């Protein structure tokens, strides 16, 4: 293995060798030859550096922001993950299990770096993808993996689309809160505006690598909203008026009646605020998230089966039509027939007697 030229001493020694090689018998230098050889050395080192850097960039999988969580971007990333694994797998470097682990690693990093999902959603997506890859083979050509790529794309895109819909509801709720409560003090008004700005950045796809993930955004939003309403921790034995806000088990409740002494667990006396109702959709457990994703995969499979059945029915009809045409034409002459190709008409067909009949 050749030693890399990565220090000044190595470069100097090689330069001296070049100079000694191009000395005339009388000790003088062939300056032109030295210049050309030295230039070649510089170009070789420089080009080698950029080629290696280029290969590294080509092989590396980039992180993404929520702005790239579109169907096309998701599908492209999943396709690239498969291509990268297939490249090693078909060269004999990876077996099926290793190829699946590589794809899962790439997709898990992609999902987490997008900042588009909660911590529980990240884990649920990773587990669902792992299960899906376990149950399906990785094929050596990308087209044969198309169904798997489409299914994984739909799972990720569907979950992100759901998140965006709920975040849109939060934006509308907070904006209405500001519009209706003109007495909100300046500090809390600015804080709520800031939260609206973060949520809009999420729905507009303007998050960046430094943005908090969705779980952090939700936690900060809840704290800001509680503070803006003047909510305090629920006190057992306290008496609350209608419309009073309390924090119970880390969630925000509003009193439904005056002289309220009941616990917030009593749904006839308290209810979750509209904000909490929306956030509940974004804060499902890993099990709940996986259950809905399993249903989504089942739906995708049912849709795929329906398309396949329609396609098969169509082909069956076409085949039956061809058979009927052949039977009709064979009845023209009951002597004999054989299939063949007619160069004159550039078509396949069959002969009935001496007569050629194209399909």
Secondary structure, 3 states (H helix, E strand, C coil): CCCCCCCHHHHHHHHHHHHHHCECCCCCECHHHHHHHHHHHHHHHHHHHHHHHHHHHHHCCCCCCHHHCCHHHHHHHHHHHHHHHHHHHHCCCCCHHHHHHHHHHHHHHHHHHCCCCCHHHHHHHHHHHHHHHHHCCCCCCHHHHHHHHHHHHHHHHHHHHHHHHHHHHHHHHHHHHHHHCCCCCHHHHHHHHHHHHHHHHHHCCCCCCCCCCHHHHHHHHHHHHHHHHCCEECCCCCCECCCCEEEECCEEEEECCCCECCCCCCCCCEEECHHHHHHHHHCCCHHHHHHHHHHHHHHHHHHHHHHHHHHHHHHHHHHHHHHHHHHHHHCCCCCCEEEEEECCCCEEEEEECCEEEEC
